[in-house]
Amino acid sequence: MKYTEDHEWLRLEGDLVVVGITEHAAEQLGDVVFVELPELETQVAKGDEVCVIESVKAASDILAPLDGEVVEVNDNLSATPSLVNEDPAGDAWFFKLKIDDLSVLDEFMTEDEYKDFIA
């Protein structure tokens, strides 16, 4: 698993990149009450706003960590946004991206580097 400075995690699953937010980010948000997911087959560029999360504290955007195409979204989050708080690094993934060059994942932080980043 890799991590971004925007507190997203990236997990390689076959040739797709699964994107979610870290436990640290979920804790900072507080209780999540709404998640707006991207539409399938949306082309995104790194830094594009892809999802919106609303919590009892604030609304936050999830940014695309990479250029790619959204090929799957986690519809469970629309029905049960609290999954983001319950299992941020597991069942609460947001979307899956198909990207051209998987080697770009090497540019992101490892778990230990992310822990140092948030310390």
Buried (B, 14 or more C-beta within 10 A) or exposed (E): BBBBEBBBBBBEEEEBBBBBBBBBBBEBBEEBBEBBBBEEEBEBEEEBEBBBBBBEEEEBEBBBBBBBBBBBBBEEBEEBBEBBBEBBBEBBBBBBBBBEEEEBBEEBBEEEEBEEEEE
